[in-house]
């Protein structure tokens, strides 16, 4: 996953978040040092067994619980330290979809959605058209003026979804939004969420056990025992393969070898002015530049400027010596990164890659 963004570009950024229920001897830690960043326009699905901490993390991101340890930023704003009123204002940017629909029984489907539009500042003259359009979009055009007791469980859930999305929020937090829906309704909801992500650059973080919708995700985050166990960006391997195909270092590799290398790479984005590696440190990663530029210096002297297709970090991994230079991003930079073990595995599995890399390594000495 990307590990940084410039100028607060993340919509959601959770850093080293832990959380405890209870106190004293009954204190129970349910989240352990979790880091998660979501870009504008991403649909991220969180999976994992019951009790793994998914909903707790979701409610912390939604400012429905107070952060105990770590940091959570929404749209560039740190949540810790905000007043009650400031938290209310922050929640206006969030669309919440819960397992329980929590509709007002005395109001019709449209009136429930209208309540959200009032809070969102939608002009009165626009409410009927907007509310009707979203209910029709979710297959409820024939139930607009029905009250919840006259609706099925799935229909009530779709009204709740319409209420959450009618103001087209910048962040959507959803807890099992399709659990009560049939296949067609689930498809319609997910397509609408993807439309929001694509057209409005809304960021969507969804907890689900619904395997029918996993393929719609941009990323799948799996939680186990209060920890993020994996964070997979779908289709990213193919994107990296396409980039590697254009890089001379990898041009001699077979498609199978390129795919093997790409499959072990992660994306990491840094703002300008970030020290990516520091002279004298142990080398633990190999870097390939996808976008942007970096400057290389040693002992206070500027040695080189590197851009897309260039790479660095191989010397310390090959020789086992400390880093011989400092590398700093001179603009926002996208890096493809191989860890030490993955780098060694790539060398071992591809003689072509090893020969090319050693050739460059000795040229640089």
Buried (B, 14 or more C-beta within 10 A) or exposed (E): BBEBBBEEBBBBBBEEBBBEEEEEEEEEBBBBBBBBBBBBBBBBBBBBEEEBBBBBBBBBBBBBBEBEEBBBBBBEBEBEEBEEEEBEEBBEBBBBBBBEBEBEEEBBBBBBBBBBBEEBEBEEEEBEEBBBEBBEBBBBEEBBEBBBEEBEEBBBBBBBBBBBBBBBBBBBBBBBBBBBBEEEBBBBBBEBBBBBBEEEEBBBBBBBEBEEBBEBBBBBBBBEBBBBEEBEBBEBBEBBBEBBEEBEBBEBBEEEBBBBBBEBBBBBBBBBEBEBBEBEEEBBBBBBBBEBBBBBBBEEEEBBEBEBBBBBBBBBBBEEEEBBBBBBBBBBBBBBBBBBEBBBBBBEBBEBBBEBBEEBBEEEE
